Amino acid sequence: MLETNNPLLILVAGPYRSGTNDDPTLIQKNVDAMNDMALHLYQLGHLPVLGEWFALPLIETAGSEEMGDDIWNELFHPVAIRLISKCDIVFRIGGPSGGADQMVKYGEEKGKKIIYNLKEL
């Protein structure tokens, strides 16, 4: 593990809607998994972020009426993509997810370190 006196900004990327059929309970389970990892990373001395923490309030403020509408699509992944440029690492967690895989791909294109487990820190 890296020394905690060198905190890294780490984007936690995992499934949000994937495999949920947009069931709010299953989406929350996905969010909880990302938040749990974020807390663990924070406890290790890093500064974790989720794209959802930035995108969801903006989506609501912009007037999105339902998940997947034009406003939602205009903001949800693009916000995370902008965020990646500020991060040191993209940490991919969870199961299949086109969106999380897109974050990994974009992170790779930007030369960011991509990790899949804590041992890679």
PyMOL commands that set and color helices and strands:
alter all, ss='L'
color gray80, all
select helices_A, chain A and resi 24-43+51-61+70-84+98-109+118-120
alter helices_A, ss='H'
color red, helices_A
select strands_A, chain A and resi 9-13+47-49+89-92+113-115
alter strands_A, ss='S'
color yellow, strands_A
deselect
rebuild
show_as cartoon
